Amino acid sequence: MTTTTSHHLSPAFPGRAPWGTANKLRAWQQGALEKYIQDQPRDFLAVATPGAGKTTFALTLASWLLHHHVVQQVTVVAPTEHLKKQWAEAAARVGIKLDPEYSAGPLSKEYQGVAVTYAGVGVRPMLHRNRCEQRKTLVILDEIHHAGDSKSWGEACQEAFDPATRRLALTGTPFRSDTNPIPFVQYEEGNDGIRRSSADYTYGYGNALADGVVRPVIFLSYSGNMRWRTKAGDEIAARLGEPMTKDAIGQAWRTALAPTGEWIPNVLAAADKRLTEVRKGIPDAGGLVIATDQDSAREYAKILKRVTGEKPTVVLSDEKAASKKIDQFSADESRWMVAVRMVSEGVDVPRLAVGVYATTISTPLFFAQAVGRFVRSRRRGETASVFVPTIPMLLDFANEMEVERDHVLDKPKSGSEEENPFSEEDKLLADAERLEDEETEDQLPFEALESDAVFDRVLYDGAEFGMQAHPGSEEEQDYLGIPGLLEPDQVQLLLQKRQTRQIAHSRQKPAAEADLLEKAAEARPVVTHKQLLELRKSLNTMVGAYVHQSGKPHGVIHTELRRVCGGPPSAEATAGQLKERIKKVQEWATRMR
């Protein structure tokens, strides 16, 4: 695909003919297509990372099935109104005409099918069932995990498409935050007795990155001091990223995102500097701020206008013109768009290269979908940059970008921590995944008083680089100024060089003038996510051994370790805190011998 073509067509659908040109498909698309044609299954689940080209694969397959008279019509089910129109436009480019405005009655003869939403199917399932019964139908279920969003949607999809001749399920994020079964997805029971979704073809982010299909993502994390007032009138000050209770983390996070403080203006200014650097190599690169609510989105837009001198595009989900605004932004070369959730999933704006995660939504599903907006590659060497607050669970999500997940239908049976040494982490993950955190009842009333921002670190490929630095400092600019066109291995090499330079620069300064706000650079070693996992595993092994020696339950020992050594649960603890706990358990075990 040429660079010129990439400016007019989505990389998820790179303008290729529907059939007879399969040699032009990406390797994974060709492989999935060949597997389907060989097996001829009624149901097929394809899991492919956002930006890999699920649309191309699905429409190529639809064209093949129509051409060979396996089916006579196509129904595409998408999560949103915008996406169903996007599907219809993509299908039209390969000669498949889908009606995105269909609501009821006979379909015009000029169309070969319809594009509808899950909500639309939920309202009139029998309408779609009748259409499937009248003619042989291929149903394409885009981001099928949405069919499990509510019992009514799942039941409606089951009822509507049970008679379909063929069903193709697509998703870029096959895991859900609950155990609602997803229609037409096969589940297989593992050795642990837990049923997990079974995909027919999987193409993960790690594979796509190795193939140059998606961009590598650089996460830039920002900490800072937060101060807020609780409903009881107490004023609380805390550092973003420090060990805190869940409620305190949530309130510190919301304080950081408050447009009245200094954190958001500083981070938006840093993100705009990053965008300027990226646009040197990608002239039309755009940025996206994902906001929690409409009021925040409007305030962020005002700040961006002050920073850039250019009015950003603001997309609010309840606006009739939302889809039109997204399309216009996708086609022009303006700098910034601010949106509330609208573009978290599936929306195709290939030029997005810089993002700011300015929302308190903390589920791994939403985070993966949001980051997926920036990874769509148009040519080799493009990188994506996402700015995030220093929130432990977000940093974990960032470090696990390449981890492939399946949808788990069953929760592990309750038991002791000896049976499940990771129960503490599982509970934290379950808390993080609760969908109520968009406007949760446990988000206690509070008033954000003030905030500041501190560049914290860069996360890339499971490793962390850089130490804390003031906004606008030379150290911060070192990382914001990384070229926007780099191969994945070049990114890592350059980050290592920048970190070495920062450490050397820090050592030359007197302690009183050091730009780092925590420790001297050399005192803060880089610890990879894998190393943290190993430390947690070692801690759990040591605790397990001490259980047999002391006769105390796992939970009691973990609680005692936190009381003596300080710090949060082990899932959020730093490498130093984990090592200290391991040392303490070893000390206890030695005394008992």
ABEGO torsion letter per residue (X at the ends): XBAAAAAABBAABAGBBABGAAAABBAAAAAAAAAAAAAGBABBBBBBBBGAGAAAAAAAAAAAAAAAGABABBBBBBABAAAAAAAAAAAAAAGBBBBAABABEBBBAABAEBBBBAAAAAABAAAAAAAAAABBBBBBBBGAAAAAABAAAAAAAAAAAAABABBBBBBABABBABABBBBGBBBBBBAAGBBBBBBABBBBAAAAAAAGABBBBBBBBBBEBBBBBBAAGBBBBBBBGBBBBAAAAAAAAAAAABAABAAAAAAAAAAAAAAAAAAAABAABBBBBBBABAAAAAAAAAAAAAAAGBBBBBBBAABAAAAAAAAAAAABABABBBBBGAAABGBBBAABABBBBABABABAAAAAAAAAAAABBABBGBBBBBBBBBBAAAAAAAAAAABBBBBBABBBBBBBAAABAAAAAAAAAAAAABAAAABBAABBBBBBABBBBBBABBBBGGBBBEBBBBBGBAAAAAAAABBABBBAAAAAAAAAAAAAAAAAAAAABBAAABABABBBAAABBBBBAAAAAAAAAAAAAAAAAAAAAAGBBAAAAAAAAAAAAEEBBAAABBAAAAAAAAAAAAAAAAAAX
